[in-house]
Amino acid sequence: MSDDDLYGGYNDDDSPFNTENLNYDQQFQQAVAKTSAGRRPPPTGMRGIPTAGFNKQPVMLGKTGVPGTAMKRGIGTASSGGGRPMTAVTGAGFNSSKNMVAGIDPSSSITLTLEPKIESEEEKIKNLEKNVSQLAEESCFASEDNDKQAAMEKAKEAYRKERLIIKQREEKNLTDQTNTELTGFILLNVACQYANAGNHAEGLNIYNILTKNKIFQLSGRLKTNIGNIFFQQKQYLKAIKMYRMALDQIPITNQELKLQIHRNIALSFIKMGQFNDAATNYEIIFKDRPDLKIGFNLLLCYYALGDRNRMKQCFLELLKIPLKIPDDDDYQSHPTDQQANLVLEVTRDDKLRRYERKKKREIEHCIVTAVKLIAPAIDTDFATGYEFCIEQVKMSEYKDLAHDLEIQKAIVYLKAKNFSMAIETLKDFEKRDIKVASSAATNLSFLYYLEKDLQNAHKYADLSLRADKYNPAALTNKGNCYYAESEFERAKHFYEDALKVDASCVEALYNLGLTYSKIGLYEQALDQFFKLHAMQRNNTQIYVKIAEINAKKTDYDQAENWYMQALRAHPKDSELLKCIGNIYDEQGDRSQAFQYYHDAYRFDPSNLQTIEWLGTYYIDSQYPEKAVEYFEKAALGRPSQVKWHLMVASCYRKSGNYAAALEKYKMIHTRFPDNTECLKFLVRICSDLGYTQEAQEFANKLKKAEKMIEVKQARISSSEKRKDFLKGRKISNDSQNKHKSIDQDVPLLQHQESKENSTRMSNSRGGSGRSQKKIDLNTDDTNILENRDEEIQNVQHQNYLGHVPRPQTSKVRKNQAPVTTFDMDAADLLPD
């Protein structure tokens, strides 16, 4: 063999079956375990594998020589003359014969005899430590999932097992190899779990053990945790003390942790009301690491201190913080690069982009809130302060928020009920950018809708739709205007268009359900409210609307079910109780209805509908004396309504207490002398009691009251006709001046009628010698009509009131009975 031969000498080994190291060859042992060597042969013959000829003598590994298995081609067999040694114990998977399976003859029988590995005491302890560490990690994961009970149990179990390991080490004299890191980890985890579970005393005890033991490092962090426990216990002075001790012990290299401790100190000072000290700590953080939330908290401290100059300066520093979020323009599609468009389609709504949008919304909310907070405080005038903030925002990186701030300014005016300034502010947007103008027009439309100025509400809704026809808020406002005008079909179309643009528009969905209910499409209305219920599970108002629609469909079981769901959320709502009582009343179960109405009265004793139902229930149940209690409370709440007083008197009369009824009727007559119903009851009850003289007096008063009512009605009808006549005359004169060709019959007839009326009036005043006041028919002066009415009031009953027939006057006939009785009963005034 030459020295230059790189591959020489590999076939010089004459012992290919040297098995001394096979017991420790892991791959070989795995290969042997996968074969059928040493296993019991199957009871029947297999195809391609003979059932006879097995060698029952096991082959002992570790001996040299040819194996005792008969194979056509053995594993690594070689002749005595220098064959190539075996290079692999795992077959490549190729079979040269059907009887060969992965190079192993299944007919062979091999028995493996491996010596068991004996673990030392140190290895056993290390395995136990691994189990303890795994339990502590599971406790941490459970705490992260907010499963406090499981976290506490696993932490305690890990602590208990770790104590046993320490005892075992002491028994085996292995204390010099104690794992202090594991002990510190277990104790820290138990302390944290105690603190999370609210067991602050136990947590503090363990933290004190850790801080006093010099073996455990990072005592500064432990002081921070102790300060957090004191903060939760509202012991802010002790918390500040611990935080400052932690600041002293934490090295300057860990600047991030020191800033977080300063933030905790500032929060503690805020809880104590010491805003100056809190501002000092926030200034330290803001100077080193400018952050929007820290700057906003610093601004709040300055606001609490009332320092205008520092508020302005802090607001300006807040606007200097960079946004560090890509604009929407970066996600615009490229006109030519198709590969870039595919990438944009993927990244336009991925998790990172959603996080960026969320972060941007938080920043914008922070800026807008800061402006709304300090605008009234940095100057004597609210408008001046707001203008200062808007101008500074326009010059900053957040200039896109300027338009939103101006709209917020209009909203602030609305909250202050300064509608003129709100309208003026919003109208300034009409000549600006289309998107901003659309938003302002939408707000203006809604504002005019609230003021019930539907004409302007329509106008600005149309302006908003012209600027952006896919604006769901503008479409909803347009539908609201038609809904207020009872044009439900047109309102329905606009609500449907708003939902086509934005299927999650809650306002359009709710209003569409109301519209379907108005036009009688109850099934479609239920569909809309069920969709809304899927979006807002805890909205009780949706429950009530679904129940109302089911009640209109006379599906009282479903209505009761939905009312009950709403009642579970608001068990003391008197309106819900009343609605459920009404459902039972409709079904004829008045006893169950009485229970719910009584509960509604208990929670709201001033509701007149509930009082009326309960009073009527007692009257129908032949207990009028109990109904008096409810009607008296109604009369006490509405003393100017004669209805409740009459019901009280009627209940007295039905219960047989005529004296109390007579007194009550007299009291009613004193307060309402022109009420004819009271006089009728007085005449009847006086007749029943035999008070003839009083009955006659009340009968005369009743006649006079009826006369006054007739005269008043005649006066009202005459006045209305005169107003219509004068208005028509004025319109006709205006039309004559503009259009000469218009037919003159109607004005002429009206003029002739006025002549006849004036002639009648002069004849009715014949012999008086008074000059008649001339009325200009071409004027629409209501003062003339009022003076004319005053003159008519002074005329005696025998005169005519214009062209209205003279009311009949009654005379007492000689043969007339002295007392007039009436068939009307007080129960007619009671509700059905």
C-alpha positions in Angstrom: 0.0 0.0 0.0 1.5 3.3 -1.0 1.4 6.4 1.2 -0.3 8.4 -1.6 -3.4 6.1 -1.6 -6.0 8.0 0.3 -8.5 5.1 0.5 -6.0 2.4 1.4 -6.2 0.4 4.6 -10.0 0.4 5.0 -10.3 -3.3 4.1 -7.4 -4.6 6.4 -9.8 -5.3 9.3 -10.3 -9.1 9.4 -12.9 -9.0 12.2 -16.1 -7.5 10.7 -18.2 -9.2 13.4 -16.6 -7.5 16.3 -19.6 -6.7 18.5 -17.9 -5.3 21.6 -19.4 -1.8 21.2 -22.8 -2.8 19.7 -24.4 -2.7 23.2 -23.8 1.0 23.3 -24.6 1.8 19.7 -28.0 3.5 19.9 -28.8 3.3 16.1 -28.0 -0.4 16.1 -30.2 -1.1 19.1 -33.1 0.8 17.5 -32.7 -1.2 14.3 -32.7 -4.5 16.2 -35.8 -3.5 18.2 -37.7 -2.9 15.0 -37.1 -6.4 13.6 -38.8 -9.6 14.6 -35.6 -11.1 16.0 -36.2 -13.0 19.3 -40.0 -12.8 18.8 -42.4 -15.8 18.8 -43.1 -16.8 15.2 -46.7 -16.6 13.9 -48.8 -19.7 14.1 -49.4 -20.0 10.4 -47.1 -19.6 7.5 -46.7 -16.3 5.8 -46.4 -15.7 2.1 -42.8 -15.6 1.1 -41.5 -16.5 4.6 -41.0 -20.1 5.5 -42.4 -21.4 8.8 -39.8 -24.1 9.3 -36.1 -23.9 9.8 -36.0 -21.4 12.6 -32.8 -21.6 14.7 -33.9 -22.0 18.3 -30.5 -21.3 19.6 -30.1 -17.6 20.5 -27.2 -15.7 19.2 -25.2 -14.0 21.9 -23.9 -10.6 21.0 -20.3 -9.9 21.8 -19.0 -13.2 20.3 -17.0 -13.4 17.2 -17.8 -15.6 14.3 -20.6 -16.2 11.9 -24.1 -15.6 13.2 -26.3 -18.6 13.6 -29.0 -17.4 11.2 -29.2 -18.7 7.7 -29.6 -15.9 5.1 -28.9 -15.7 1.5 -27.0 -12.5 1.9 -26.0 -11.8 5.5 -25.4 -8.5 7.1 -21.9 -7.3 6.4 -20.6 -10.9 5.7 -17.2 -11.1 4.2 -14.8 -13.8 3.4 -11.7 -14.5 5.4 -9.6 -12.9 2.9 -10.1 -9.2 3.4 -13.7 -8.4 2.6 -15.0 -4.8 3.2 -16.3 -4.4 6.8 -19.8 -3.5 7.7 -20.4 0.3 7.3 -24.0 0.7 8.4 -26.3 -1.2 10.7 -29.6 0.4 9.4 -30.8 -1.0 6.0 -31.4 1.3 3.1 -34.8 -0.3 2.4 -33.9 -2.3 -0.7 -34.8 -6.0 -0.8 -33.1 -8.4 -3.1 -35.5 -11.1 -2.3 -39.1 -11.5 -1.2 -38.0 -13.2 1.9 -35.7 -10.4 3.0 -37.3 -7.6 5.1 -35.0 -4.6 5.4 -32.0 -6.8 5.3 -33.1 -9.0 8.3 -34.3 -12.5 8.0 -37.5 -12.8 10.0 -36.8 -16.5 10.5 -33.9 -15.6 12.8 -34.3 -15.3 16.5 -32.2 -12.8 18.5 -32.3 -12.2 22.2 -30.9 -8.9 23.5 -29.4 -8.8 26.9 -28.7 -5.1 28.0 -27.4 -4.2 31.3 -29.7 -1.7 33.2 -28.4 1.8 33.8 -28.2 2.7 37.4 -29.0 6.4 38.2 -27.0 8.3 40.8 -28.6 10.3 43.6 -27.6 13.5 41.9 -29.4 12.5 38.7 -32.6 11.6 40.6 -32.6 15.0 42.3 -32.0 16.8 39.0 -35.0 15.0 37.5 -37.2 16.1 40.4 -35.9 19.7 39.9 -37.0 19.5 36.3 -40.5 18.5 37.4 -40.7 21.3 39.9 -39.5 23.8 37.3 -42.2 22.6 34.9 -44.9 23.0 37.5 -43.8 26.6 38.1 -43.9 27.3 34.4 -47.4 25.9 34.2 -48.4 28.2 37.1 -47.1 31.2 35.2 -49.1 30.2 32.1 -52.2 29.7 34.1 -51.7 33.2 35.6 -51.3 34.6 32.1 -54.7 33.0 31.2 -56.2 34.7 34.3 -56.9 31.3 35.9 -55.9 32.4 39.4 -57.0 29.3 41.2 -55.0 26.9 39.0 -52.0 29.2 39.1 -52.1 29.3 42.9 -52.4 25.5 43.2 -49.5 24.7 40.9 -47.3 27.3 42.6 -48.0 25.8 46.0 -47.3 22.3 44.7 -44.0 23.4 43.1 -43.1 25.1 46.4 -43.9 21.9 48.4 -41.9 19.6 46.1 -38.9 22.0 46.1 -38.9 21.9 49.9 -38.7 18.1 49.7 -35.8 18.2 47.3 -33.9 20.4 49.8 -34.5 17.9 52.6 -33.4 15.1 50.3 -30.2 16.9 49.5 -29.6 17.4 53.2 -30.1 13.7 53.9 -27.6 12.7 51.1 -25.1 15.3 52.1 -25.5 17.1 48.8 -26.1 20.6 50.1 -23.1 22.1 48.3 -24.9 21.5 45.0 -28.2 23.2 46.0 -29.9 25.0 43.1 -30.5 28.5 44.5 -31.8 29.8 41.2 -34.6 27.3 41.3 -35.4 28.1 44.9 -35.6 31.9 44.1 -37.8 31.3 41.1 -40.2 29.1 43.1 -40.4 31.6 45.9 -40.9 34.6 43.6 -43.6 32.7 41.7 -45.5 31.9 44.9 -45.2 35.5 46.0 -46.6 36.8 42.7 -49.5 34.4 42.8 -50.4 35.4 46.4 -50.4 39.1 45.3 -52.5 38.3 42.2 -55.0 36.4 44.4 -55.3 39.4 46.8 -53.5 37.6 49.7 -51.1 40.5 50.2 -49.9 39.5 53.7 -48.5 36.2 52.5 -47.0 37.8 49.5 -45.2 40.4 51.6 -43.8 37.7 53.9 -42.2 35.8 51.0 -40.9 39.0 49.4 -39.3 39.9 52.8 -37.6 36.5 52.9 -36.2 37.0 49.4 -34.9 40.5 50.1 -33.3 39.6 53.4 -31.4 36.6 51.9 -28.2 37.9 50.4 -28.0 34.8 48.1 -30.8 36.1 45.9 -29.9 39.0 43.7 -32.1 41.7 42.0 -33.4 43.0 45.3 -34.3 46.3 43.5 -37.0 44.5 41.4 -38.3 42.8 44.5 -38.7 46.2 46.2 -40.7 47.3 43.1 -43.1 44.4 43.6 -43.4 45.2 47.3 -44.3 48.8 46.3 -47.0 47.5 43.9 -48.6 45.5 46.8 -48.6 48.7 49.0 -50.1 50.6 46.0 -53.0 48.0 45.7 -53.5 48.4 49.5 -53.8 52.2 49.0 -50.8 52.7 51.3 -49.2 55.2 48.9 -46.5 56.6 51.2 -45.1 53.1 51.8 -45.4 52.4 48.1 -43.4 55.6 47.3 -40.8 54.6 49.8 -40.3 51.2 48.3 -40.2 52.6 44.8 -37.4 55.1 45.8 -35.4 52.3 47.5 -35.7 50.3 44.2 -34.4 53.3 42.3 -31.3 53.4 44.5 -30.6 49.7 44.1 -31.2 49.3 40.3 -28.1 50.1 38.3 -28.1 53.0 35.9 -27.6 50.7 33.0 -31.3 49.5 33.4 -32.7 52.9 32.4 -36.0 51.5 31.1 -36.9 50.0 34.5 -36.0 53.2 36.3 -38.4 55.2 34.1 -41.2 52.7 34.8 -40.6 53.1 38.6 -40.8 56.9 38.1 -44.2 56.4 36.4 -45.4 54.3 39.4 -44.2 57.1 41.8 -46.1 59.7 39.7 -49.3 57.6 39.9 -48.9 57.3 43.6 -48.6 61.1 44.0 -51.7 61.5 41.8 -53.7 59.2 44.1 -52.6 61.3 47.0 -53.6 64.5 45.2 -50.0 65.9 45.0 -50.0 66.9 41.4 -46.9 69.0 41.6 -44.7 66.0 42.7 -46.5 63.8 40.1 -45.6 66.4 37.4 -42.0 66.4 38.5 -41.7 62.6 37.9 -43.6 62.8 34.6 -41.2 65.5 33.5 -38.2 63.2 34.2 -39.8 60.5 32.0 -40.9 62.8 29.3 -37.5 64.5 29.0 -35.7 61.1 28.5 -38.4 59.2 26.6 -41.1 61.4 25.0 -44.3 59.4 24.9 -47.8 60.4 24.1 -49.4 58.8 27.1 -46.8 60.3 29.5 -47.2 63.7 27.9 -51.0 63.5 28.2 -50.7 62.6 31.9 -48.3 65.5 32.4 -50.9 67.8 30.7 -53.5 66.5 33.1 -51.3 67.4 36.1 -50.8 70.9 34.7 -54.6 71.2 34.2 -55.2 70.2 37.8 -52.7 72.8 39.0 -54.3 75.4 36.7 -51.0 76.5 35.1 -52.0 77.9 31.7 -48.5 78.5 30.5 -47.2 75.1 31.2 -50.4 73.6 29.7 -49.7 75.4 26.4 -46.0 74.4 26.5 -46.9 70.8 27.2 -49.4 70.7 24.4 -46.9 72.0 22.0 -44.4 69.4 23.1 -47.1 66.8 22.7 -47.5 67.8 19.1 -43.8 67.4 18.4 -43.9 63.6 19.1 -43.5 61.8 15.8 -46.4 59.6 14.7 -44.1 56.8 13.3 -47.1 55.2 11.5 -47.2 54.9 7.7 -49.9 56.8 5.9 -52.7 55.3 3.9 -50.9 56.5 0.7 -48.3 53.8 1.3 -50.9 51.2 0.8 -52.3 52.6 -2.5 -52.1 50.2 -5.5 -49.6 50.8 -8.3 -50.9 51.3 -11.8 -48.3 49.1 -13.4 -46.5 46.9 -10.8 -48.7 43.8 -10.5 -46.4 42.1 -8.0 -46.5 45.1 -5.7 -50.3 45.1 -5.9 -50.4 41.5 -4.8 -48.2 42.3 -1.8 -50.4 45.2 -0.9 -53.5 43.0 -1.0 -51.9 40.8 1.6 -50.5 43.5 3.8 -53.4 46.0 3.6 -55.4 44.2 6.3 -52.9 42.0 8.1 -52.2 42.0 11.9 -49.5 44.6 11.6 -51.7 47.0 9.6 -54.6 46.5 12.1 -52.2 47.3 15.0 -51.1 50.4 13.2 -54.7 51.6 12.7 -55.5 50.9 16.3 -52.4 52.8 17.4 -53.3 55.7 15.2 -56.8 55.9 16.6 -55.4 56.0 20.1 -53.0 58.8 19.3 -55.8 60.8 17.6 -58.1 60.3 20.5 -55.4 61.5 22.9 -54.8 64.7 20.9 -58.5 65.5 20.5 -59.2 64.8 24.2 -56.3 67.1 25.1 -57.7 69.9 23.0 -61.2 69.5 24.4 -59.7 69.6 27.9 -57.4 72.6 27.8 -59.3 74.8 25.3 -61.6 76.4 27.9 -58.7 76.6 30.4 -55.9 78.2 28.5 -57.8 81.4 27.7 -60.7 83.4 29.1 -62.8 82.6 26.1 -63.6 79.1 25.0 -63.6 80.0 21.3 -60.1 81.7 21.6 -58.6 78.7 23.3 -60.0 76.3 20.7 -58.7 78.4 17.9 -55.2 78.4 19.4 -55.2 74.6 19.7 -56.6 74.2 16.1 -53.9 76.5 14.7 -51.1 74.6 16.5 -52.5 71.3 15.2 -52.6 72.5 11.7 -48.8 73.3 11.9 -48.0 69.9 13.3 -47.7 66.4 12.0 -51.4 65.8 13.0 -52.8 68.5 10.7 -55.4 66.0 9.4 -57.1 66.3 12.8 -57.8 70.0 12.4 -61.2 69.5 10.6 -62.3 67.0 13.2 -61.4 69.4 16.0 -63.6 72.1 14.4 -66.5 69.7 14.2 -65.8 68.8 17.9 -66.0 72.6 18.5 -69.5 72.6 17.0 -70.5 69.6 19.2 -69.3 71.4 22.3 -71.6 74.3 21.3 -74.4 71.8 20.9 -73.8 70.4 24.4 -73.9 74.0 25.7 -77.2 74.4 23.8 -75.7 77.3 21.8 -77.3 76.2 18.6 -76.6 79.4 16.6 -72.9 79.1 17.1 -73.0 75.4 16.3 -74.8 76.1 13.1 -72.4 78.9 12.2 -69.4 76.7 12.9 -70.7 73.9 10.7 -71.7 76.2 7.9 -68.0 77.2 7.5 -67.3 73.8 6.1 -69.5 74.2 3.1 -66.7 75.7 0.9 -64.0 73.4 2.1 -62.8 69.9 1.1 -65.5 67.6 -0.2 -65.0 65.0 2.5 -65.0 67.6 5.3 -68.0 69.4 3.8 -69.9 66.1 3.7 -69.2 65.4 7.4 -70.3 69.0 8.4 -73.4 68.8 6.3 -74.3 65.5 7.9 -74.0 67.0 11.4 -76.0 70.1 10.2 -78.8 67.9 8.9 -79.0 66.0 12.2 -79.0 69.3 14.1 -81.9 70.7 12.1 -83.7 67.4 12.5 -83.5 67.7 16.3 -84.8 71.3 16.0 -87.7 69.8 13.9 -86.7 72.0 11.0 -87.2 69.3 8.4 -86.8 71.6 5.4 -83.2 72.5 6.3 -82.6 68.9 7.5 -83.5 67.7 3.9 -81.3 70.4 2.4 -78.1 69.5 4.2 -78.8 65.8 3.9 -78.9 66.3 0.1 -75.7 68.4 0.2 -74.0 65.6 2.1 -75.2 63.0 -0.4 -74.0 65.1 -3.3 -70.6 65.3 -1.8 -70.5 61.6 -0.9 -73.4 59.4 -2.1 -72.1 56.5 -0.1 -72.2 58.2 3.2 -74.3 55.9 5.5 -74.9 58.7 8.1 -76.3 61.1 5.4 -78.5 58.3 4.0 -79.8 57.7 7.6 -80.5 61.4 8.1 -82.4 61.5 4.9 -84.5 58.6 5.9 -85.1 60.1 9.3 -86.5 63.2 7.7 -89.0 61.2 5.6 -89.9 59.1 8.7 -90.7 62.3 10.6 -93.0 63.3 7.7 -94.7 59.9 7.9 -93.4 58.9 4.4 -92.4 55.5 5.5 -91.9 53.9 2.1 -89.3 56.6 1.1 -87.7 56.4 4.5 -87.4 52.6 4.0 -85.5 53.0 0.8 -82.9 55.3 2.3 -82.4 53.0 5.3 -81.9 50.1 3.0 -79.3 52.0 0.9 -77.4 52.9 4.1 -77.3 49.3 5.0 -76.0 48.3 1.5 -73.1 50.7 2.1 -72.4 49.7 5.7 -74.1 46.6 6.9 -73.0 47.4 10.5 -74.8 50.8 10.6 -76.7 50.3 13.9 -78.8 53.5 13.4 -80.1 52.5 10.0 -80.8 49.0 11.1 -82.8 50.1 14.1 -84.7 52.8 12.1 -85.5 50.3 9.4 -87.0 48.0 11.9 -89.2 50.8 13.2 -90.2 51.7 9.6 -91.3 48.1 8.9 -93.3 48.1 12.1 -95.0 51.3 11.1 -96.1 50.0 7.7 -97.3 46.7 9.2 -94.4 44.4 7.9 -93.9 42.8 11.3 -91.8 39.8 10.1 -89.3 42.1 8.3 -89.2 44.3 11.3 -88.3 41.3 13.5 -85.6 40.3 11.1 -83.9 43.7 11.5 -84.1 43.7 15.2 -82.8 40.1 15.4 -79.8 41.2 13.4 -79.4 44.1 15.8 -79.7 41.7 18.7 -76.9 39.6 17.3 -74.7 42.7 17.2 -75.6 44.1 20.6 -76.5 41.2 22.9 -77.0 43.3 26.1 -79.2 46.1 24.6 -82.4 46.0 26.5 -84.1 48.4 24.2 -83.9 45.8 21.4 -85.6 43.3 23.7 -88.5 45.7 24.2 -88.9 46.4 20.5 -89.0 42.7 19.7 -91.6 42.2 22.4 -93.7 45.1 21.1 -93.8 43.7 17.6 -94.7 40.3 18.9 -97.5 41.9 20.9 -98.8 43.6 17.7 -98.8 40.2 16.0 -100.8 38.9 19.0 -98.0 36.5 19.7 -98.3 37.1 23.5 -96.1 34.2 24.5 -93.1 35.5 22.6 -93.8 39.0 23.7 -93.9 37.9 27.3 -90.6 36.0 26.8 -88.7 39.0 25.5 -90.2 41.3 28.1 -89.0 38.9 30.8 -85.5 38.9 29.3 -85.5 42.7 29.5 -86.9 42.5 33.1 -84.0 40.3 34.2 -81.6 43.1 33.2 -83.7 45.8 34.8 -85.9 44.2 37.5 -87.1 47.6 38.9 -88.2 49.1 35.6 -91.8 50.1 36.1 -92.5 50.5 32.3 -91.4 46.9 31.7 -93.6 45.7 34.5 -96.5 47.6 33.1 -96.0 46.2 29.7 -96.0 42.6 31.0 -99.2 43.4 33.0 -100.8 44.7 29.8 -99.9 41.4 28.0 -101.7 39.4 30.7 -104.6 41.9 30.6 -104.9 41.3 26.9 -105.1 37.6 27.5 -107.8 38.0 30.1 -105.7 37.1 33.1 -106.4 40.2 35.2 -105.2 38.7 38.5 -101.7 38.2 37.1 -101.9 41.6 35.4 -102.8 43.2 38.7 -99.6 41.7 40.2 -97.3 43.3 37.7 -99.2 46.6 37.7 -99.0 46.7 41.5 -95.2 46.1 41.3 -95.0 48.9 38.7 -96.9 51.2 41.0 -94.5 50.3 43.8 -91.5 51.3 41.9 -93.1 54.4 40.2 -96.1 55.6 42.2 -96.5 58.7 39.9 -97.3 56.9 36.7 -100.9 58.0 35.8 -101.5 55.0 33.5 -100.6 52.6 36.2 -102.8 54.4 38.7 -105.7 54.5 36.3 -105.5 50.8 35.6 -105.3 49.9 39.3 -108.2 52.2 40.2 -110.3 50.7 37.4 -109.4 47.2 38.5 -110.7 47.9 42.0 -113.9 49.5 40.7 -114.6 46.4 38.4 -113.9 44.2 41.4 -116.5 46.1 43.5 -114.0 47.7 45.8 -114.4 51.5 45.0 -113.2 52.5 48.5 -109.7 51.0 47.5 -109.8 52.8 44.2 -110.1 56.2 46.1 -106.6 55.8 47.3 -105.1 55.7 43.8 -107.3 58.4 42.2 -106.5 60.7 45.1 -102.8 60.3 44.4 -103.5 61.0 40.7 -105.4 64.2 41.7 -102.6 65.2 43.9 -100.1 64.8 41.1 -102.3 66.5 38.5 -104.4 69.0 40.5 -105.3 71.0 37.3 -107.0 68.0 35.7 -110.7 67.7 36.8 -110.9 64.1 35.6 -109.1 62.7 38.6 -111.2 64.7 41.1 -114.4 63.5 39.4 -113.2 59.9 39.7 -112.6 60.3 43.4 -116.1 61.7 43.9 -117.6 59.0 41.8 -115.8 56.3 44.0 -117.2 57.9 47.1 -120.7 57.8 45.6 -120.4 54.2 44.5 -119.2 53.1 47.9 -122.3 54.7 49.5 -120.5 57.6 51.1 -122.8 60.3 49.7 -121.8 62.9 52.2 -118.1 62.7 51.2 -119.1 62.6 47.5 -121.2 65.8 47.9 -118.3 67.6 49.6 -116.0 66.5 46.9 -118.3 67.6 44.2 -118.7 71.0 45.9 -114.9 71.3 46.1 -114.6 70.5 42.4 -117.3 73.1 41.6 -115.4 75.7 43.6 -112.2 75.1 41.7 -113.9 74.4 38.3 -117.1 76.5 38.2 -117.7 76.0 34.5 -117.5 72.2 34.5 -120.9 70.9 33.5 -120.2 67.3 34.4 -119.6 68.3 38.1 -122.8 70.4 38.1 -124.8 67.4 36.7 -123.6 65.2 39.4 -124.3 67.9 42.0 -127.9 68.2 40.8 -128.3 64.4 40.9 -126.8 63.8 44.3 -128.6 66.7 45.9 -131.9 65.3 44.5 -131.1 61.9 45.8 -130.4 63.3 49.3 -133.5 65.5 49.2 -131.7 68.9 49.1 -134.2 70.4 46.7 -133.1 74.1 47.1 -129.4 73.3 46.5 -130.4 71.1 43.5 -132.3 74.0 42.0 -129.4 76.3 42.4 -127.0 73.9 40.8 -129.5 73.3 38.0 -129.6 77.0 37.3 -125.8 77.2 37.3 -125.7 74.3 34.9 -128.0 76.1 32.4 -125.8 79.2 32.6 -122.7 77.1 32.1 -124.2 75.4 29.1 -125.2 78.8 27.6 -121.6 80.1 28.1 -120.3 77.1 26.3 -122.6 77.6 23.4 -121.7 81.3 23.2 -118.0 80.5 23.3 -118.3 77.9 20.6 -120.3 80.3 18.4 -117.6 83.0 19.0 -114.8 80.7 18.1 -116.5 79.5 14.9 -117.3 83.2 13.9 -113.7 84.2 14.5 -112.3 81.3 12.5 -114.7 82.2 9.6 -113.7 85.8 9.7 -110.0 84.9 9.6 -110.5 82.6 6.7 -112.5 85.3 4.9 -109.8 88.0 5.4 -107.1 85.7 4.5 -108.9 84.7 1.3 -109.6 88.3 0.5 -105.9 89.2 0.8 -104.8 86.3 -1.3 -107.3 87.2 -4.0 -106.2 90.9 -4.1 -102.6 89.8 -4.4 -103.5 87.5 -7.3 -105.4 90.3 -9.0 -102.3 92.5 -9.0 -100.2 89.7 -10.4 -102.6 88.0 -12.8 -105.4 90.1 -14.2 -107.0 87.3 -16.1 -107.9 85.2 -13.0 -111.7 84.7 -12.5 -113.2 87.2 -10.1 -116.2 85.2 -9.0 -114.9 83.9 -5.7 -113.6 87.3 -4.3 -116.8 88.9 -5.5 -118.9 86.5 -3.6 -116.8 86.9 -0.6 -117.2 90.7 -0.8 -120.9 90.4 -1.2 -121.1 88.1 1.8 -119.1 90.6 3.8 -121.6 93.3 2.8 -124.5 91.2 4.0 -122.7 90.5 7.2 -122.1 94.2 7.9 -125.7 94.9 7.0 -126.9 92.3 9.5 -124.7 93.7 12.1 -126.0 97.3 11.6 -129.6 96.1 11.6 -129.0 94.2 14.8 -127.7 97.4 16.4 -130.6 99.5 15.0 -131.6 102.5 17.0 -128.4 102.6 18.9 -127.0 105.6 16.9 -123.4 104.3 17.2 -121.1 104.8 14.3 -119.8 101.6 12.8 -116.1 101.1 12.7 -114.9 100.5 9.1 -112.7 97.4 8.6 -110.2 97.3 5.8 -110.7 93.9 4.2 -107.4 94.0 2.5 -105.4 93.9 5.7 -104.7 90.8 7.8 -104.4 92.5 11.2 -105.3 90.2 14.0 -105.7 93.1 16.3 -108.9 94.2 14.4 -110.3 90.7 14.9 -109.5 90.8 18.6 -111.2 94.2 19.0 -114.1 92.9 17.0 -114.4 89.9 19.4 -114.4 92.2 22.4 -117.3 94.2 20.9 -119.2 91.0 20.2 -118.7 90.0 23.9 -120.5 93.2 25.0 -123.5 92.5 22.8 -126.6 91.1 24.5 -127.8 87.7 23.6 -130.6 89.0 21.4 -128.1 90.4 18.9 -126.6 88.4 16.1 -122.9 87.4 16.1 -122.1 88.2 12.6 -123.7 85.7 10.3 -123.7 83.0 13.0 -127.3 82.1 14.1 -128.2 83.5 17.5 -127.9 80.9 20.3 -131.1 79.8 21.9 -131.8 81.0 25.4 -133.8 78.9 27.8 -136.6 80.1 30.0 -138.0 78.3 32.9 -141.5 77.3 32.1 -144.2 77.5 34.8 -145.0 73.8 34.5 -141.4 72.8 34.6 -140.2 70.6 37.4 -138.1 72.5 39.9 -135.3 69.9 39.8 -133.7 68.5 36.7 -132.3 64.9 36.9 -129.7 63.4 34.6 -129.2 59.9 33.4 -125.4 60.2 33.2 -123.4 58.2 35.7 -119.9 59.1 37.0 -118.7 55.7 35.9 -118.9 56.9 32.2 -115.9 59.1 32.9 -113.9 56.1 34.1 -111.6 54.4 31.6 -112.7 51.3 29.8 
